[in-house]
């Protein structure tokens, strides 16, 4: 077991971390908004944690708070992400579909270039030697794991609440939702902020996990990876993003013996899945179950 | 009877086209008010102006004396103006029950955290929403199919579900945009009785756009006729039928 965790602990924690980032894309999607902004907030959260953990200014804080500094970093990252999401979301969410996607890509790029050039973020080199919360990489399962459980419970409860219904109504038909008393702007921004806060917290937990933080953490490539998780897994179910993240993030590891050819296989899987699984894997499974249930119903009814 | 809805010189232009041109009328509380006119006369645009979906170019529209022009659609819906759509706009990927539940939004208050933590108040509210939604589904005769997706319903059933969804707003006014479109003769006949029943039960004022003449004549207390965005006649069904301007609009001048 020790050996296994030594070898695969990092991968397992990474899978949980990637699942969380997929979930952060999923929340805006439940309200029908295709936002690719998650890596931006992830990057922001990571920088906040890295700066608070390394900058001289925060040294007395660290001495006074001890390990309590870490939860404080998460909290500040969450608040900063929420604030930035409000600032970005209120104008950006006037755009629809692919235009919103483009605007959020622009947001991620602006933030990346900004981080490359600021002094506080360490410029192109980034921030090194972020203090560790646990002795081993595997230990981080105790931060990411509970966060994933909380996120899944949050998401499933949200789905069955008044706010979740408003999200779904906007996803189905924004104009009709408005005519039925739902304020589309408010709930679109709310869904965007929920996703941003999650990405920000994951970022602030990831800085110590990765030991270093730099501008390459929040790139357009990452936007596309997270989007692929949600599309492959299925964007209509809270299990979809997690399933997609686990599959796609482990695929390069599983195919490692193939060396460089693995990237080709990775691409082929993406293309095939998007053609044959338009509702993602969870959508396909559901359809399969529906088909078998229908057959049983026919047998039962003797028709 | 008092005036419930009042339009004053309501106008809307699309480019150079006056889709609705200085239309004024008043709808009294409790009446069934018909809106008829040839295709492209501006009936649906008028509904969209009344519900805030299309901004007005000029004039005003009041509900119980309160001006609604400039308010967003969700506020107008919350004040008690429910509507259906000519080209049905149900939440197709959701169940019939959820479609109806969504319209309880403006009558409930549970926020994000209340819903997540399941506070006592939110649970009570949710129970109320559930009961109300089933009650309305029973009324429109769709209770046995409440858990089915709206997309799986037949055309006539989708129209009824749209009415159910509008009723869940607890509206004072129901705006029906061609409720009988695509229905067969028997369904149309049932619809007349159904609209009467609903109006009695919920003390509603109904404004309806309809092409099917027997339905309009049999159901409406008063009728307004639009042609090329202008109001050319208002009155009882008999008066409107005899009005020379209306005959000209429908049949052309001799």
HADDOCK unambig.tbl for C-alpha pairs under 7 A between the chains (distance, minus, plus):
assign (segid A and resid 154 and name CA) (segid B and resid 116 and name CA) 6.22 0.50 0.50
assign (segid A and resid 157 and name CA) (segid B and resid 116 and name CA) 5.43 0.50 0.50
assign (segid A and resid 158 and name CA) (segid B and resid 115 and name CA) 6.56 0.50 0.50
assign (segid A and resid 158 and name CA) (segid B and resid 116 and name CA) 5.77 0.50 0.50
assign (segid A and resid 161 and name CA) (segid B and resid 115 and name CA) 5.17 0.50 0.50
assign (segid A and resid 162 and name CA) (segid B and resid 105 and name CA) 6.94 0.50 0.50
assign (segid A and resid 162 and name CA) (segid B and resid 110 and name CA) 6.47 0.50 0.50
assign (segid A and resid 162 and name CA) (segid B and resid 115 and name CA) 6.84 0.50 0.50
assign (segid A and resid 163 and name CA) (segid B and resid 111 and name CA) 6.52 0.50 0.50
assign (segid A and resid 163 and name CA) (segid B and resid 112 and name CA) 5.98 0.50 0.50
assign (segid A and resid 165 and name CA) (segid B and resid 102 and name CA) 6.21 0.50 0.50
assign (segid A and resid 166 and name CA) (segid B and resid 102 and name CA) 6.61 0.50 0.50
assign (segid A and resid 169 and name CA) (segid B and resid 91 and name CA) 6.41 0.50 0.50
assign (segid A and resid 172 and name CA) (segid B and resid 91 and name CA) 5.23 0.50 0.50
assign (segid A and resid 172 and name CA) (segid B and resid 92 and name CA) 6.89 0.50 0.50
assign (segid A and resid 172 and name CA) (segid B and resid 93 and name CA) 6.75 0.50 0.50
assign (segid A and resid 173 and name CA) (segid B and resid 91 and name CA) 6.25 0.50 0.50
assign (segid A and resid 176 and name CA) (segid B and resid 89 and name CA) 6.34 0.50 0.50
assign (segid A and resid 178 and name CA) (segid B and resid 73 and name CA) 5.45 0.50 0.50
assign (segid A and resid 178 and name CA) (segid B and resid 74 and name CA) 4.72 0.50 0.50
assign (segid A and resid 179 and name CA) (segid B and resid 73 and name CA) 5.31 0.50 0.50
assign (segid A and resid 179 and name CA) (segid B and resid 74 and name CA) 5.57 0.50 0.50
assign (segid A and resid 179 and name CA) (segid B and resid 77 and name CA) 5.82 0.50 0.50
assign (segid A and resid 180 and name CA) (segid B and resid 74 and name CA) 6.45 0.50 0.50
assign (segid A and resid 180 and name CA) (segid B and resid 77 and name CA) 5.89 0.50 0.50
assign (segid A and resid 180 and name CA) (segid B and resid 103 and name CA) 5.09 0.50 0.50
assign (segid A and resid 181 and name CA) (segid B and resid 74 and name CA) 3.93 0.50 0.50
assign (segid A and resid 181 and name CA) (segid B and resid 75 and name CA) 6.47 0.50 0.50
assign (segid A and resid 181 and name CA) (segid B and resid 77 and name CA) 4.98 0.50 0.50
assign (segid A and resid 181 and name CA) (segid B and resid 78 and name CA) 5.37 0.50 0.50
assign (segid A and resid 181 and name CA) (segid B and resid 103 and name CA) 6.45 0.50 0.50
assign (segid A and resid 181 and name CA) (segid B and resid 105 and name CA) 6.24 0.50 0.50
assign (segid A and resid 181 and name CA) (segid B and resid 106 and name CA) 5.43 0.50 0.50
assign (segid A and resid 182 and name CA) (segid B and resid 74 and name CA) 5.46 0.50 0.50
assign (segid A and resid 182 and name CA) (segid B and resid 105 and name CA) 6.39 0.50 0.50
assign (segid A and resid 183 and name CA) (segid B and resid 74 and name CA) 5.58 0.50 0.50
